[in-house]
Amino acid sequence: AVEQKLAGKEGREYRLQTALSDLHNAYDYVIIDCPPNIGLLTFNAFLAATEAIIPIDISYFALHGLGKLLETAHIINKKCNHSLKINALVTNFDKRLKLSEEILEEVKRNFQENFFKTYIRTNVKLKEAIGFGKPITEYYTYCSGYRDYTSLCDEVMEGKYLKQKAQLTDQKLCAPK
């Protein structure tokens, strides 16, 4: 009911950004999980974040919805003078289907370097874990879904490490002698 409560309020698009502003030094990452629609919660998340991971289900409907989401992000960036980096994450990938490969290629073409090399394969254990209300790390760690999400975490952390390393190198280069 948050969207209804915020409707008509001044500064409603910035409520999450304001609430999270004191956390920058306390955490390396804050994960905001949004519903799969373009509403006030998504606007708040886009304005509060510097990067977004957009899960892309392997379907043409998902690609159509993705276009609308990217258009919204572009408008927010432009009108609010914000810089949100969008990273694509392919989900429900089934290598047996030609459609999966076609959509993966489409994602690569549209996102160029802003997509994860890791993709989340279709996996029954992931669906079962959701049904039991448990993370895959507690439900079943011997499946491809667990390995895929672990690989995604490694890729995210590697990106963070590389950014920190680049900043340290820049600092050394610019430090007075």
C-alpha positions as CSV (number, residue, x, y, z in Angstrom):
1,A,0.0,0.0,0.0
2,V,3.1,2.3,-0.1
3,E,2.3,3.5,-3.6
4,Q,-1.2,4.6,-2.6
5,K,0.1,6.3,0.6
6,L,2.8,8.2,-1.3
7,A,0.5,9.3,-4.2
8,G,0.0,13.0,-4.2
9,K,2.8,13.7,-1.6
10,E,5.5,16.2,-2.2
11,G,8.9,14.6,-3.1
12,R,7.4,11.1,-3.3
13,E,9.9,10.0,-5.9
14,Y,12.8,10.7,-3.5
15,R,11.6,9.0,-0.3
16,L,13.7,5.9,-0.6
17,Q,16.8,7.9,-1.6
18,T,16.3,10.1,1.5
19,A,15.8,7.1,3.7
20,L,19.0,5.4,2.4
21,S,21.2,8.5,2.3
22,D,22.8,7.8,5.7
23,L,23.8,4.2,4.8
24,H,26.5,5.0,2.1
25,N,29.4,4.6,4.5
26,A,27.9,1.7,6.5
27,Y,27.4,-0.8,3.6
28,D,29.1,-1.7,0.4
29,Y,25.8,-2.8,-1.2
30,V,22.2,-2.1,-0.5
31,I,19.9,-4.4,-2.5
32,I,16.4,-3.1,-3.4
33,D,14.1,-5.7,-4.8
34,C,11.2,-4.2,-6.8
35,P,8.0,-5.7,-8.2
36,P,8.1,-6.3,-11.9
37,N,6.2,-3.2,-12.9
38,I,6.9,0.5,-13.5
39,G,5.4,2.3,-10.6
40,L,6.3,4.7,-7.8
41,L,8.4,2.0,-6.0
42,T,10.5,1.5,-9.2
43,F,10.9,5.2,-9.6
44,N,12.1,5.5,-6.0
45,A,14.5,2.6,-6.5
46,F,15.9,4.0,-9.7
47,L,16.5,7.4,-8.0
48,A,18.1,5.8,-4.9
49,A,20.4,3.5,-6.8
50,T,23.6,4.1,-8.8
51,E,23.4,0.7,-10.5
52,A,20.5,-1.7,-11.2
53,I,20.4,-5.4,-12.1
54,I,17.5,-6.0,-14.3
55,P,16.5,-9.7,-14.5
56,I,15.5,-10.6,-18.0
57,D,13.4,-13.7,-18.3
58,I,13.9,-15.6,-21.6
59,S,10.8,-14.6,-23.4
60,Y,9.8,-12.1,-26.0
61,F,7.3,-10.6,-23.6
62,A,10.1,-9.9,-21.2
63,L,12.1,-8.1,-23.9
64,H,9.1,-5.9,-24.7
65,G,8.7,-5.0,-21.0
66,L,12.4,-4.4,-20.8
67,G,12.1,-1.8,-23.5
68,K,9.6,0.1,-21.4
69,L,11.7,-0.2,-18.3
70,L,14.8,1.1,-20.1
71,E,12.8,4.0,-21.5
72,T,11.7,4.9,-18.0
73,A,15.2,4.7,-16.7
74,H,16.4,7.0,-19.5
75,I,13.6,9.6,-18.7
76,I,14.5,9.5,-15.0
77,N,18.2,10.0,-15.7
78,K,17.5,12.9,-18.0
79,K,14.8,14.7,-16.1
80,C,16.2,14.2,-12.7
81,N,19.9,14.6,-13.6
82,H,20.6,11.1,-12.4
83,S,23.1,8.5,-13.6
84,L,21.8,5.0,-13.2
85,K,23.9,2.2,-14.7
86,I,21.7,-0.7,-15.9
87,N,23.1,-4.2,-15.9
88,A,21.2,-7.1,-17.5
89,L,20.9,-10.5,-15.9
90,V,19.5,-13.3,-18.1
91,T,17.2,-15.7,-16.1
92,N,15.4,-18.9,-16.8
93,F,17.9,-19.8,-19.5
94,D,17.4,-23.2,-21.1
95,K,20.3,-24.1,-23.4
96,R,18.1,-26.7,-25.1
97,L,15.9,-24.0,-26.6
98,K,16.9,-22.0,-29.6
99,L,14.8,-19.2,-28.3
100,S,17.1,-18.9,-25.2
101,E,20.2,-18.4,-27.4
102,E,18.4,-15.9,-29.6
103,I,17.3,-13.8,-26.6
104,L,20.7,-14.1,-25.0
105,E,22.2,-12.7,-28.2
106,E,19.6,-9.9,-28.3
107,V,20.5,-8.9,-24.7
108,K,24.2,-8.9,-25.5
109,R,23.6,-6.7,-28.5
110,N,21.5,-4.2,-26.6
111,F,23.5,-4.1,-23.4
112,Q,27.0,-4.5,-24.9
113,E,29.3,-4.5,-21.8
114,N,26.5,-3.9,-19.3
115,F,25.3,-7.5,-18.9
116,F,26.5,-10.3,-16.6
117,K,28.4,-13.1,-18.2
118,T,26.6,-15.3,-15.6
119,Y,23.1,-16.3,-16.5
120,I,20.6,-18.1,-14.3
121,R,19.6,-21.4,-15.8
122,T,16.1,-22.9,-15.5
123,N,16.2,-25.0,-12.4
124,V,13.5,-27.0,-10.5
125,K,15.3,-26.6,-7.2
126,L,15.1,-22.8,-7.4
127,K,11.4,-23.0,-7.9
128,E,11.0,-25.5,-5.0
129,A,13.1,-23.2,-2.8
130,I,10.7,-20.3,-3.6
131,G,7.7,-22.5,-2.8
132,F,9.2,-23.4,0.6
133,G,10.1,-19.7,1.3
134,K,13.8,-20.5,1.6
135,P,16.8,-19.1,-0.2
136,I,18.6,-21.7,-2.4
137,T,21.6,-21.4,0.0
138,E,19.5,-23.0,2.7
139,Y,17.3,-25.3,0.5
140,Y,19.7,-27.1,-1.8
141,T,23.3,-26.3,-2.6
142,Y,24.0,-29.1,-5.0
143,C,22.1,-27.7,-8.0
144,S,22.9,-25.5,-11.0
145,G,20.7,-22.7,-9.6
146,Y,22.9,-22.5,-6.5
147,R,26.1,-22.5,-8.7
148,D,24.6,-19.8,-11.0
149,Y,23.8,-17.5,-8.1
150,T,27.2,-18.1,-6.5
151,S,28.8,-17.2,-9.8
152,L,26.7,-14.1,-10.1
153,C,27.8,-13.0,-6.6
154,D,31.4,-13.6,-7.6
155,E,31.0,-11.5,-10.7
156,V,29.4,-8.7,-8.8
157,M,32.1,-8.7,-6.2
158,E,34.8,-8.9,-8.9
159,G,33.4,-5.8,-10.4
160,K,33.4,-4.0,-7.0
161,Y,37.0,-5.2,-6.4
162,L,38.1,-4.0,-9.9
163,K,36.5,-0.6,-9.3
164,Q,38.2,-0.3,-5.9
165,K,41.6,-1.3,-7.4
166,A,41.2,1.2,-10.2
167,Q,40.5,4.0,-7.6
168,L,43.5,3.0,-5.6
169,T,45.7,3.0,-8.8
170,D,44.3,6.4,-9.7
171,Q,45.0,7.7,-6.2
172,K,48.6,6.5,-6.4
173,L,49.1,8.1,-9.8
174,C,47.7,11.4,-8.6
175,A,49.3,11.4,-5.2
176,P,51.9,14.1,-4.6
177,K,55.5,12.9,-4.4
